[in-house]
Amino acid sequence: MVLAVNKKTEFYAKLKILLDGGDLLEARRQCMKYVRKHGSDQAVRMELGIINAKLGFYDQAIESFERLLKINPANADAAYNMAKSYEIQGQQDEAISYYEKAVDADPTHRQAWFGLASVSRDHGEFEKAACYCREAIVRWPAYGKPYHILSAVRSFAQENDDDVRLMQAALDLPELSGDDRACVNYALSKVYDDLADYGRSFKHLKLASDEVRRTIKYDVNEDERLFAAIKKVFSREFFTQHGLTEGRGKGVIFILGMPRSGTTLVEQVLSSHSKVVARGELQFLRAAVWGVNAKMVNTSFPANVLSLDADDLDKMAEYYLEKAGVERGAIFTDKLPSNFILIGMIRLLFPEAKVIHCRRDPVDTCLACYRQFFVGSLSFSFTLEEVGRYYLAYEDLMRHWADVLPGFIWDVQYEELVQDLRGVSERLLEYCGLDWEEACMRFYESKRSVQTASVVQVRQPIYNTSVEKWRNYAPYIGPLLDILGGRKRAKN
């Protein structure tokens, strides 16, 4: 018995090292090995499910959580993680069902309450989301996430507001953790932006961003080196040497670019067409590239691409199309902005795919990234200097793709789209091989779930108040303006 306990302690110590180091694939392998030996260990099966979900292997994640719920239907954590897996895949009805099961099993499960608020927001049920947030705030005043969602789903006309008072009071709570304090400060930044008090808005924004940045390991130099390596591998000669599979990828529309560049708006316009299925921000391209073939797991990207053969590419493409969850031949969108990194792989796997690159004013893009709390991702977005450097590296990589893959990428400029919705949308549909439908002009009426930072904005008719919004913050964003090389200056 003591030996078994020691073995488990040793396993968890090794697992912690892997997770802390970000090696999710090896952590997954170790968990699978342990589960095969000790199938009844519920805690490790839970870890395996969570890791699978983080990697985008949602079917395997759900299988783990289902097994746990069969053993104990009142396992609130398993129900919560099941709901989260469904929510990420856009299966909102299933997500709501399991969030409710989690709350029923454990009314003190605050993440499940937050999940209900999150799904309601994504469905466009903003008042319902606000009610869930207020309920969570009453139960857990020092839990920051509900304040953040509450600020997003409503607008503020005055500081003398019950919800604002709740946020201000929360900052004085001694038990407020750093992460929760960041959420409340992000919420108050949104409040003061609504009130056009940009100085106070930026003050809370910087407090929030600095708090988050202290907790994450990130080096923008690594991203810059990665992008440079990608350019070196995916050269003109590389694409000349690799034959393309005719017809593969027809019907797949990738919408990509920097976050906050208009990708969600483009997706909403396209998904309002009767022939288009919106699949949201799919993680399956990354899973196909890094999780299907051992050649890609054991060596570093992008150098390992050079060892791939036609069979490897076939398996990756098949995996992606299977996981996308649509009928073969259907037209669907994959709107994961960071897929701009993988445009070379998209060309290899899906030469017939449509690739839409969303562009926006550089300063507006970077400031919007900085202002948005991207929970658990986009580590570059928490300082003005890092988001600026990342933007320049992204811009350089996109120039490379345009040079080595001429005609493969279609650019949409956000400012042009909001100024001339019909004209740009008509050209967008034509590029995708679709006839015009008037419903595309009424994208904000769509009932589909939206799980991005723009969830509130795309429920409204077109507006241009986000164009040159950075000028409101010009006195406070000098470091960003300097890094972008004087491209946009407050004096212009």
Secondary structure, 3 states (H helix, E strand, C coil): CHHHHHHHHHHHHHHHHHHHCCCHHHHHHHHHHHHHHCCCCHHHHHHHHHHHHHHCCHHHHHHHHHHHHHHCCCCHHHHHHHHHHHHHCCCHHHHHHHHHHHHHHCCCCHHHHHHHHHHHHHCCCHHHHHHHHHHHHHHCCCCCHHHHHHHHCCCCCCCCCHHHHHHHHHCCCCCCCHHHHHHHHHHHHHHHHHCCCHHHHHHHHHHHHHHHHCCCCCCHHHHHHHHHHHHHHCCHHHHHHCCCCCCCCCCEEEEEECCCCCHHHHHHHHHCCCCEEECCCCCHHHHHHHHCCHHHHHCCCCHHHHHCCHHHHHHHHHHHHHHCCCCCCCEEEECCHHHHHHHHHHHHHCCCCEEEEEECCHHHHHHHHHHCCCCCCCHHHHCHHHHHHHHHHHHHHHHHHHHHCCCCEEEEEHHHHHHCHHHHHHHHHHHCCCCCCHHHHHHHHCCCCCCCCCCCHHHCCCCCCCCCHHHHHHHHCHHHHHHCCCCCCCCC
